[in-house]
Amino acid sequence: MAESKKWLLLTTAPDQLTAEIWTDILVQEGIPAMVNPEDTISFSHWRMTFMGVSGSSCRVMIADGYQQRAQEILDSLQPEPGETAEE
């Protein structure tokens, strides 16, 4: 039987689409990552369940032991202060 991974919170994305993009980048870099499934559908009785992409914030989870490398990758995606997309 395969050993189960311990999942840790890396960061919270502003929406599901951003979380999916960040997760995909991390996986391409060899880091086990996923969007917290509880953030993509509603389990609570007071929120309506829907199909589609959530506009609510979503937690990006990674396997234990990858925190430093995963954070470095996400940090590299952020523009430097004063840097714009046109540069």
Backbone as XML, in Angstrom:
<?xml version="1.0"?>
<chain id="A" units="angstrom">
  <residue number="1" name="MET">
    <atom name="N" x="0.840" y="-1.173" z="0.000"/>
    <atom name="CA" x="0.000" y="0.000" z="0.000"/>
    <atom name="C" x="0.891" y="1.245" z="0.000"/>
  </residue>
  <residue number="2" name="ALA">
    <atom name="N" x="0.491" y="2.242" z="-0.799"/>
    <atom name="CA" x="1.276" y="3.468" z="-0.892"/>
    <atom name="C" x="1.150" y="4.281" z="0.392"/>
  </residue>
  <residue number="3" name="GLU">
    <atom name="N" x="2.229" y="4.930" z="0.746"/>
    <atom name="CA" x="2.233" y="5.771" z="1.939"/>
    <atom name="C" x="1.459" y="7.058" z="1.650"/>
  </residue>
  <residue number="4" name="SER">
    <atom name="N" x="0.577" y="7.461" z="2.555"/>
    <atom name="CA" x="-0.196" y="8.681" z="2.342"/>
    <atom name="C" x="0.673" y="9.891" z="2.661"/>
  </residue>
  <residue number="5" name="LYS">
    <atom name="N" x="0.413" y="10.975" z="1.937"/>
    <atom name="CA" x="1.163" y="12.205" z="2.130"/>
    <atom name="C" x="0.498" y="13.069" z="3.200"/>
  </residue>
  <residue number="6" name="LYS">
    <atom name="N" x="1.322" y="13.812" z="3.908"/>
    <atom name="CA" x="0.814" y="14.824" z="4.822"/>
    <atom name="C" x="0.761" y="16.123" z="4.011"/>
  </residue>
  <residue number="7" name="TRP">
    <atom name="N" x="-0.424" y="16.705" z="3.886"/>
    <atom name="CA" x="-0.605" y="17.921" z="3.101"/>
    <atom name="C" x="-0.562" y="19.141" z="4.010"/>
  </residue>
  <residue number="8" name="LEU">
    <atom name="N" x="0.155" y="20.170" z="3.571"/>
    <atom name="CA" x="0.318" y="21.409" z="4.325"/>
    <atom name="C" x="-0.150" y="22.593" z="3.482"/>
  </residue>
  <residue number="9" name="LEU">
    <atom name="N" x="-0.654" y="23.618" z="4.145"/>
    <atom name="CA" x="-1.059" y="24.843" z="3.461"/>
    <atom name="C" x="0.188" y="25.609" z="3.015"/>
  </residue>
  <residue number="10" name="LEU">
    <atom name="N" x="0.253" y="25.917" z="1.722"/>
    <atom name="CA" x="1.339" y="26.756" z="1.214"/>
    <atom name="C" x="0.887" y="28.208" z="1.188"/>
  </residue>
  <residue number="11" name="THR">
    <atom name="N" x="-0.260" y="28.457" z="0.573"/>
    <atom name="CA" x="-0.778" y="29.811" z="0.450"/>
    <atom name="C" x="-2.255" y="29.755" z="0.087"/>
  </residue>
  <residue number="12" name="THR">
    <atom name="N" x="-2.887" y="30.896" z="0.099"/>
    <atom name="CA" x="-4.279" y="30.998" z="-0.319"/>
    <atom name="C" x="-4.339" y="31.891" z="-1.550"/>
  </residue>
  <residue number="13" name="ALA">
    <atom name="N" x="-4.911" y="31.346" z="-2.614"/>
    <atom name="CA" x="-5.068" y="32.095" z="-3.867"/>
    <atom name="C" x="-6.363" y="32.897" z="-3.815"/>
  </residue>
  <residue number="14" name="PRO">
    <atom name="N" x="-6.443" y="33.992" z="-4.568"/>
    <atom name="CA" x="-7.651" y="34.821" z="-4.516"/>
    <atom name="C" x="-8.887" y="34.151" z="-5.123"/>
  </residue>
  <residue number="15" name="ASP">
    <atom name="N" x="-8.679" y="33.146" z="-5.993"/>
    <atom name="CA" x="-9.792" y="32.450" z="-6.625"/>
    <atom name="C" x="-9.315" y="31.082" z="-7.108"/>
  </residue>
  <residue number="16" name="GLN">
    <atom name="N" x="-10.255" y="30.249" z="-7.555"/>
    <atom name="CA" x="-9.905" y="28.886" z="-7.955"/>
    <atom name="C" x="-9.011" y="28.860" z="-9.185"/>
  </residue>
  <residue number="17" name="LEU">
    <atom name="N" x="-9.269" y="29.713" z="-10.160"/>
    <atom name="CA" x="-8.453" y="29.706" z="-11.372"/>
    <atom name="C" x="-6.983" y="29.972" z="-11.050"/>
  </residue>
  <residue number="18" name="THR">
    <atom name="N" x="-6.727" y="30.962" z="-10.219"/>
    <atom name="CA" x="-5.351" y="31.260" z="-9.808"/>
    <atom name="C" x="-4.752" y="30.079" z="-9.053"/>
  </residue>
  <residue number="19" name="ALA">
    <atom name="N" x="-5.522" y="29.484" z="-8.157"/>
    <atom name="CA" x="-5.042" y="28.324" z="-7.399"/>
    <atom name="C" x="-4.692" y="27.169" z="-8.330"/>
  </residue>
  <residue number="20" name="GLU">
    <atom name="N" x="-5.505" y="26.932" z="-9.343"/>
    <atom name="CA" x="-5.245" y="25.852" z="-10.298"/>
    <atom name="C" x="-3.975" y="26.125" z="-11.102"/>
  </residue>
  <residue number="21" name="ILE">
    <atom name="N" x="-3.765" y="27.364" z="-11.493"/>
    <atom name="CA" x="-2.547" y="27.726" z="-12.240"/>
    <atom name="C" x="-1.316" y="27.515" z="-11.370"/>
  </residue>
  <residue number="22" name="TRP">
    <atom name="N" x="-1.353" y="28.033" z="-10.140"/>
    <atom name="CA" x="-0.209" y="27.866" z="-9.233"/>
    <atom name="C" x="0.070" y="26.392" z="-8.966"/>
  </residue>
  <residue number="23" name="THR">
    <atom name="N" x="-0.998" y="25.617" z="-8.747"/>
    <atom name="CA" x="-0.840" y="24.186" z="-8.483"/>
    <atom name="C" x="-0.209" y="23.485" z="-9.669"/>
  </residue>
  <residue number="24" name="ASP">
    <atom name="N" x="-0.658" y="23.809" z="-10.874"/>
    <atom name="CA" x="-0.109" y="23.196" z="-12.072"/>
    <atom name="C" x="1.388" y="23.509" z="-12.226"/>
  </residue>
  <residue number="25" name="ILE">
    <atom name="N" x="1.758" y="24.743" z="-11.962"/>
    <atom name="CA" x="3.179" y="25.128" z="-12.042"/>
    <atom name="C" x="3.996" y="24.320" z="-11.039"/>
  </residue>
  <residue number="26" name="LEU">
    <atom name="N" x="3.511" y="24.197" z="-9.823"/>
    <atom name="CA" x="4.232" y="23.433" z="-8.796"/>
    <atom name="C" x="4.377" y="21.969" z="-9.202"/>
  </residue>
  <residue number="27" name="VAL">
    <atom name="N" x="3.313" y="21.369" z="-9.712"/>
    <atom name="CA" x="3.367" y="19.966" z="-10.134"/>
    <atom name="C" x="4.357" y="19.794" z="-11.277"/>
  </residue>
  <residue number="28" name="GLN">
    <atom name="N" x="4.381" y="20.735" z="-12.219"/>
    <atom name="CA" x="5.352" y="20.672" z="-13.322"/>
    <atom name="C" x="6.786" y="20.738" z="-12.805"/>
  </residue>
  <residue number="29" name="GLU">
    <atom name="N" x="6.981" y="21.368" z="-11.662"/>
    <atom name="CA" x="8.306" y="21.468" z="-11.047"/>
    <atom name="C" x="8.610" y="20.280" z="-10.131"/>
  </residue>
  <residue number="30" name="GLY">
    <atom name="N" x="7.718" y="19.293" z="-10.107"/>
    <atom name="CA" x="7.956" y="18.081" z="-9.331"/>
    <atom name="C" x="7.485" y="18.138" z="-7.889"/>
  </residue>
  <residue number="31" name="ILE">
    <atom name="N" x="6.669" y="19.118" z="-7.571"/>
    <atom name="CA" x="6.178" y="19.269" z="-6.198"/>
    <atom name="C" x="4.734" y="18.758" z="-6.130"/>
  </residue>
  <residue number="32" name="PRO">
    <atom name="N" x="4.470" y="17.772" z="-5.288"/>
    <atom name="CA" x="3.088" y="17.313" z="-5.130"/>
    <atom name="C" x="2.239" y="18.449" z="-4.564"/>
  </residue>
  <residue number="33" name="ALA">
    <atom name="N" x="1.238" y="18.864" z="-5.330"/>
    <atom name="CA" x="0.413" y="20.004" z="-4.928"/>
    <atom name="C" x="-1.022" y="19.783" z="-5.393"/>
  </residue>
  <residue number="34" name="MET">
    <atom name="N" x="-1.949" y="20.424" z="-4.680"/>
    <atom name="CA" x="-3.359" y="20.348" z="-5.058"/>
    <atom name="C" x="-4.101" y="21.541" z="-4.473"/>
  </residue>
  <residue number="35" name="VAL">
    <atom name="N" x="-5.253" y="21.825" z="-5.083"/>
    <atom name="CA" x="-6.159" y="22.815" z="-4.513"/>
    <atom name="C" x="-6.991" y="22.079" z="-3.471"/>
  </residue>
  <residue number="36" name="ASN">
    <atom name="N" x="-7.143" y="22.670" z="-2.305"/>
    <atom name="CA" x="-7.927" y="22.031" z="-1.249"/>
    <atom name="C" x="-9.338" y="21.769" z="-1.782"/>
  </residue>
  <residue number="37" name="PRO">
    <atom name="N" x="-9.759" y="20.500" z="-1.840"/>
    <atom name="CA" x="-11.063" y="20.174" z="-2.413"/>
    <atom name="C" x="-12.237" y="20.850" z="-1.709"/>
  </residue>
  <residue number="38" name="GLU">
    <atom name="N" x="-12.104" y="21.143" z="-0.442"/>
    <atom name="CA" x="-13.182" y="21.807" z="0.297"/>
    <atom name="C" x="-13.426" y="23.229" z="-0.205"/>
  </residue>
  <residue number="39" name="ASP">
    <atom name="N" x="-12.435" y="23.808" z="-0.906"/>
    <atom name="CA" x="-12.576" y="25.180" z="-1.393"/>
    <atom name="C" x="-13.234" y="25.254" z="-2.769"/>
  </residue>
  <residue number="40" name="THR">
    <atom name="N" x="-13.349" y="24.128" z="-3.447"/>
    <atom name="CA" x="-13.887" y="24.159" z="-4.802"/>
    <atom name="C" x="-15.355" y="23.779" z="-4.866"/>
  </residue>
  <residue number="41" name="ILE">
    <atom name="N" x="-15.867" y="23.132" z="-3.831"/>
    <atom name="CA" x="-17.293" y="22.831" z="-3.729"/>
    <atom name="C" x="-17.736" y="23.110" z="-2.310"/>
  </residue>
  <residue number="42" name="SER">
    <atom name="N" x="-18.995" y="23.312" z="-2.118"/>
    <atom name="CA" x="-19.505" y="23.654" z="-0.797"/>
    <atom name="C" x="-19.994" y="22.414" z="-0.061"/>
  </residue>
  <residue number="43" name="PHE">
    <atom name="N" x="-19.515" y="22.234" z="1.161"/>
    <atom name="CA" x="-19.965" y="21.140" z="2.003"/>
    <atom name="C" x="-20.945" y="21.629" z="3.068"/>
  </residue>
  <residue number="44" name="SER">
    <atom name="N" x="-21.037" y="22.916" z="3.259"/>
    <atom name="CA" x="-21.858" y="23.421" z="4.350"/>
    <atom name="C" x="-23.307" y="23.621" z="3.903"/>
  </residue>
  <residue number="45" name="HIS">
    <atom name="N" x="-24.208" y="23.558" z="4.831"/>
    <atom name="CA" x="-25.630" y="23.658" z="4.520"/>
    <atom name="C" x="-26.066" y="25.060" z="4.113"/>
  </residue>
  <residue number="46" name="TRP">
    <atom name="N" x="-25.299" y="26.069" z="4.445"/>
    <atom name="CA" x="-25.715" y="27.442" z="4.163"/>
    <atom name="C" x="-25.198" y="27.981" z="2.841"/>
  </residue>
  <residue number="47" name="ARG">
    <atom name="N" x="-24.333" y="27.226" z="2.177"/>
    <atom name="CA" x="-23.829" y="27.655" z="0.870"/>
    <atom name="C" x="-24.345" y="26.710" z="-0.203"/>
  </residue>
  <residue number="48" name="MET">
    <atom name="N" x="-24.708" y="27.253" z="-1.332"/>
    <atom name="CA" x="-25.221" y="26.452" z="-2.421"/>
    <atom name="C" x="-24.061" y="25.774" z="-3.164"/>
  </residue>
  <residue number="49" name="THR">
    <atom name="N" x="-24.200" y="24.506" z="-3.451"/>
    <atom name="CA" x="-23.212" y="23.784" z="-4.237"/>
    <atom name="C" x="-23.430" y="24.125" z="-5.703"/>
  </residue>
  <residue number="50" name="PHE">
    <atom name="N" x="-22.368" y="24.332" z="-6.425"/>
    <atom name="CA" x="-22.492" y="24.654" z="-7.843"/>
    <atom name="C" x="-21.405" y="23.945" z="-8.630"/>
  </residue>
  <residue number="51" name="MET">
    <atom name="N" x="-21.617" y="23.871" z="-9.931"/>
    <atom name="CA" x="-20.585" y="23.313" z="-10.804"/>
    <atom name="C" x="-19.952" y="24.493" z="-11.532"/>
  </residue>
  <residue number="52" name="GLY">
    <atom name="N" x="-18.658" y="24.485" z="-11.632"/>
    <atom name="CA" x="-17.958" y="25.581" z="-12.278"/>
    <atom name="C" x="-16.771" y="26.006" z="-11.443"/>
  </residue>
  <residue number="53" name="VAL">
    <atom name="N" x="-16.208" y="27.126" z="-11.798"/>
    <atom name="CA" x="-15.020" y="27.635" z="-11.120"/>
    <atom name="C" x="-15.449" y="28.573" z="-10.006"/>
  </residue>
  <residue number="54" name="SER">
    <atom name="N" x="-14.882" y="28.366" z="-8.838"/>
    <atom name="CA" x="-15.210" y="29.185" z="-7.678"/>
    <atom name="C" x="-14.490" y="30.526" z="-7.746"/>
  </residue>
  <residue number="55" name="GLY">
    <atom name="N" x="-15.218" y="31.579" z="-7.467"/>
    <atom name="CA" x="-14.616" y="32.907" z="-7.385"/>
    <atom name="C" x="-14.107" y="33.214" z="-5.995"/>
  </residue>
  <residue number="56" name="SER">
    <atom name="N" x="-14.323" y="32.277" z="-5.077"/>
    <atom name="CA" x="-13.864" y="32.456" z="-3.697"/>
    <atom name="C" x="-12.398" y="32.037" z="-3.566"/>
  </residue>
  <residue number="57" name="SER">
    <atom name="N" x="-11.775" y="32.474" z="-2.502"/>
    <atom name="CA" x="-10.376" y="32.108" z="-2.272"/>
    <atom name="C" x="-10.243" y="30.589" z="-2.118"/>
  </residue>
  <residue number="58" name="CYS">
    <atom name="N" x="-9.101" y="30.063" z="-2.549"/>
    <atom name="CA" x="-8.825" y="28.628" z="-2.493"/>
    <atom name="C" x="-7.426" y="28.402" z="-1.926"/>
  </residue>
  <residue number="59" name="ARG">
    <atom name="N" x="-7.321" y="27.405" z="-1.078"/>
    <atom name="CA" x="-6.038" y="27.080" z="-0.458"/>
    <atom name="C" x="-5.227" y="26.143" z="-1.363"/>
  </residue>
  <residue number="60" name="VAL">
    <atom name="N" x="-3.956" y="26.473" z="-1.537"/>
    <atom name="CA" x="-3.023" y="25.627" z="-2.287"/>
    <atom name="C" x="-2.268" y="24.779" z="-1.267"/>
  </residue>
  <residue number="61" name="MET">
    <atom name="N" x="-2.383" y="23.475" z="-1.417"/>
    <atom name="CA" x="-1.787" y="22.519" z="-0.492"/>
    <atom name="C" x="-0.603" y="21.827" z="-1.167"/>
  </residue>
  <residue number="62" name="ILE">
    <atom name="N" x="0.444" y="21.547" z="-0.385"/>
    <atom name="CA" x="1.604" y="20.817" z="-0.895"/>
    <atom name="C" x="1.962" y="19.698" z="0.080"/>
  </residue>
  <residue number="63" name="ALA">
    <atom name="N" x="2.674" y="18.718" z="-0.437"/>
    <atom name="CA" x="3.127" y="17.621" z="0.411"/>
    <atom name="C" x="4.214" y="18.118" z="1.358"/>
  </residue>
  <residue number="64" name="ASP">
    <atom name="N" x="4.215" y="17.573" z="2.550"/>
    <atom name="CA" x="5.207" y="17.921" z="3.561"/>
    <atom name="C" x="6.610" y="17.703" z="3.005"/>
  </residue>
  <residue number="65" name="GLY">
    <atom name="N" x="7.495" y="18.637" z="3.300"/>
    <atom name="CA" x="8.884" y="18.531" z="2.874"/>
    <atom name="C" x="9.216" y="19.379" z="1.654"/>
  </residue>
  <residue number="66" name="TYR">
    <atom name="N" x="8.226" y="20.021" z="1.069"/>
    <atom name="CA" x="8.437" y="20.817" z="-0.144"/>
    <atom name="C" x="8.192" y="22.307" z="0.074"/>
  </residue>
  <residue number="67" name="GLN">
    <atom name="N" x="8.003" y="22.723" z="1.308"/>
    <atom name="CA" x="7.605" y="24.095" z="1.589"/>
    <atom name="C" x="8.565" y="25.135" z="1.019"/>
  </residue>
  <residue number="68" name="GLN">
    <atom name="N" x="9.847" y="24.994" z="1.295"/>
    <atom name="CA" x="10.808" y="26.018" z="0.883"/>
    <atom name="C" x="10.866" y="26.142" z="-0.629"/>
  </residue>
  <residue number="69" name="ARG">
    <atom name="N" x="11.004" y="25.032" z="-1.331"/>
    <atom name="CA" x="11.090" y="25.071" z="-2.799"/>
    <atom name="C" x="9.784" y="25.598" z="-3.409"/>
  </residue>
  <residue number="70" name="ALA">
    <atom name="N" x="8.661" y="25.171" z="-2.890"/>
    <atom name="CA" x="7.374" y="25.631" z="-3.416"/>
    <atom name="C" x="7.218" y="27.139" z="-3.234"/>
  </residue>
  <residue number="71" name="GLN">
    <atom name="N" x="7.603" y="27.647" z="-2.071"/>
    <atom name="CA" x="7.496" y="29.088" z="-1.831"/>
    <atom name="C" x="8.418" y="29.862" z="-2.756"/>
  </residue>
  <residue number="72" name="GLU">
    <atom name="N" x="9.619" y="29.338" z="-3.000"/>
    <atom name="CA" x="10.552" y="29.991" z="-3.935"/>
    <atom name="C" x="9.945" y="30.077" z="-5.334"/>
  </residue>
  <residue number="73" name="ILE">
    <atom name="N" x="9.289" y="29.011" z="-5.760"/>
    <atom name="CA" x="8.670" y="29.005" z="-7.090"/>
    <atom name="C" x="7.555" y="30.042" z="-7.167"/>
  </residue>
  <residue number="74" name="LEU">
    <atom name="N" x="6.678" y="30.063" z="-6.174"/>
    <atom name="CA" x="5.596" y="31.053" z="-6.195"/>
    <atom name="C" x="6.137" y="32.477" z="-6.100"/>
  </residue>
  <residue number="75" name="ASP">
    <atom name="N" x="7.159" y="32.678" z="-5.291"/>
    <atom name="CA" x="7.762" y="34.009" z="-5.182"/>
    <atom name="C" x="8.334" y="34.467" z="-6.517"/>
  </residue>
  <residue number="76" name="SER">
    <atom name="N" x="8.872" y="33.531" z="-7.305"/>
    <atom name="CA" x="9.464" y="33.890" z="-8.598"/>
    <atom name="C" x="8.402" y="34.314" z="-9.613"/>
  </residue>
  <residue number="77" name="LEU">
    <atom name="N" x="7.139" y="33.994" z="-9.351"/>
    <atom name="CA" x="6.057" y="34.377" z="-10.252"/>
    <atom name="C" x="5.604" y="35.808" z="-10.025"/>
  </residue>
  <residue number="78" name="GLN">
    <atom name="N" x="5.945" y="36.376" z="-8.882"/>
    <atom name="CA" x="5.524" y="37.722" z="-8.538"/>
    <atom name="C" x="6.493" y="38.734" z="-9.151"/>
  </residue>
  <residue number="79" name="PRO">
    <atom name="N" x="5.970" y="39.815" z="-9.723"/>
    <atom name="CA" x="6.866" y="40.848" z="-10.286"/>
    <atom name="C" x="7.659" y="41.534" z="-9.182"/>
  </residue>
  <residue number="80" name="GLU">
    <atom name="N" x="8.841" y="41.951" z="-9.533"/>
    <atom name="CA" x="9.658" y="42.730" z="-8.597"/>
    <atom name="C" x="8.986" y="44.085" z="-8.365"/>
  </residue>
  <residue number="81" name="PRO">
    <atom name="N" x="9.186" y="44.693" z="-7.204"/>
    <atom name="CA" x="8.602" y="46.010" z="-6.959"/>
    <atom name="C" x="9.022" y="46.992" z="-8.056"/>
  </residue>
  <residue number="82" name="GLY">
    <atom name="N" x="8.054" y="47.696" z="-8.603"/>
    <atom name="CA" x="8.341" y="48.676" z="-9.659"/>
    <atom name="C" x="8.334" y="48.073" z="-11.051"/>
  </residue>
  <residue number="83" name="GLU">
    <atom name="N" x="8.277" y="46.764" z="-11.163"/>
    <atom name="CA" x="8.279" y="46.095" z="-12.451"/>
    <atom name="C" x="6.842" y="46.035" z="-12.981"/>
  </residue>
  <residue number="84" name="THR">
    <atom name="N" x="6.672" y="46.266" z="-14.282"/>
    <atom name="CA" x="5.340" y="46.182" z="-14.881"/>
    <atom name="C" x="5.327" y="45.110" z="-15.953"/>
  </residue>
  <residue number="85" name="ALA">
    <atom name="N" x="4.150" y="44.707" z="-16.365"/>
    <atom name="CA" x="4.006" y="43.657" z="-17.381"/>
    <atom name="C" x="4.542" y="44.092" z="-18.730"/>
  </residue>
  <residue number="86" name="GLU">
    <atom name="N" x="4.551" y="45.387" z="-19.020"/>
    <atom name="CA" x="5.030" y="45.869" z="-20.325"/>
    <atom name="C" x="6.536" y="45.833" z="-20.465"/>
  </residue>
  <residue number="87" name="GLU">
    <atom name="N" x="7.264" y="45.764" z="-19.345"/>
    <atom name="CA" x="8.731" y="45.810" z="-19.401"/>
    <atom name="C" x="9.309" y="44.573" z="-20.002"/>
  </residue>
</chain>
